[in-house]
Amino acid sequence: MPGRPLHKIQCESFTRGSKFTKQCKCKGYYQKTSKKYRCKFHGGASTGPKSIEGRIKAIRNLEKFKNKSDTELYEWIKSKKYAKDLS
């Protein structure tokens, strides 16, 4: 089939247990940022939205907050203990 590799593409990271001499044997997925193949363990998870606009957009997707306005969502985010220096 076109577009499919014949063999599994391995993650291009090296394992710490081998003092960085052996390559990881997990299936790799192409990462746009590093232009390399990384597995689910070495790829790094998303840390979520950082800007206030991004947080509001993410919270708006939740069923509980569908009908809330931007100001109500902003106040709710600001009331949380993990919200740092939102001005």
C-alpha positions as CSV (number, residue, x, y, z in Angstrom):
1,M,0.0,0.0,0.0
2,P,1.3,3.5,-0.7
3,G,2.1,5.6,2.3
4,R,2.7,2.7,4.7
5,P,6.2,1.6,5.7
6,L,7.0,-2.1,5.4
7,H,8.5,-2.2,8.8
8,K,7.8,-0.5,12.1
9,I,9.5,2.9,12.4
10,Q,11.3,3.0,15.7
11,C,11.6,5.8,18.1
12,E,14.8,7.7,17.6
13,S,15.5,8.3,21.3
14,F,18.1,6.5,23.4
15,T,17.3,4.8,26.7
16,R,18.7,6.0,29.9
17,G,19.1,2.5,31.3
18,S,21.8,1.8,28.7
19,K,23.6,5.0,29.4
20,F,22.2,6.4,26.1
21,T,23.8,3.6,23.9
22,K,20.7,1.6,22.9
23,Q,17.8,3.0,20.9
24,C,14.3,2.8,22.1
25,K,12.3,-0.1,20.5
26,C,8.8,1.4,20.6
27,K,6.9,2.4,17.6
28,G,7.7,6.0,16.6
29,Y,5.4,8.7,15.4
30,Y,6.6,11.7,13.4
31,Q,6.9,14.8,15.5
32,K,6.6,18.0,13.5
33,T,8.5,20.2,15.9
34,S,11.7,18.1,16.1
35,K,11.4,16.4,12.6
36,K,12.1,13.0,14.3
37,Y,10.2,9.9,15.2
38,R,9.3,9.6,18.9
39,C,7.3,7.1,20.9
40,K,4.6,7.9,23.4
41,F,7.1,7.8,26.2
42,H,9.7,10.1,24.6
43,G,7.5,12.5,22.7
44,G,6.3,14.6,25.7
45,A,2.8,15.3,26.6
46,S,1.0,18.6,26.0
47,T,1.0,21.0,28.9
48,G,-2.2,22.6,27.9
49,P,-3.1,26.2,26.9
50,K,-1.0,28.9,28.6
51,S,-2.7,32.1,27.4
52,I,-6.1,33.2,28.9
53,E,-7.7,33.1,25.5
54,G,-6.5,29.5,25.0
55,R,-7.8,28.5,28.4
56,I,-11.2,30.0,27.8
57,K,-11.4,28.2,24.4
58,A,-10.5,24.9,26.0
59,I,-13.0,25.3,28.9
60,R,-15.8,26.4,26.5
61,N,-15.7,22.8,25.0
62,L,-16.8,21.3,28.3
63,E,-20.6,20.6,28.6
64,K,-20.8,22.5,31.9
65,F,-19.5,25.8,30.5
66,K,-21.1,25.8,27.0
67,N,-23.5,28.7,27.8
68,K,-21.1,30.9,29.8
69,S,-19.8,34.2,28.7
70,D,-16.1,35.0,28.4
71,T,-16.1,37.2,31.5
72,E,-17.8,34.4,33.6
73,L,-15.2,31.9,32.4
74,Y,-12.4,34.4,33.1
75,E,-13.6,34.9,36.7
76,W,-13.9,31.1,37.1
77,I,-10.3,30.5,35.9
78,K,-9.1,33.4,38.1
79,S,-10.7,31.8,41.2
80,K,-8.8,28.5,40.8
81,K,-5.7,28.0,42.9
82,Y,-3.6,27.0,40.0
83,A,-4.2,30.2,38.0
84,K,-1.1,32.3,38.2
85,D,-0.7,36.0,37.6
86,L,-3.7,36.5,35.3
87,S,-4.2,40.2,34.8
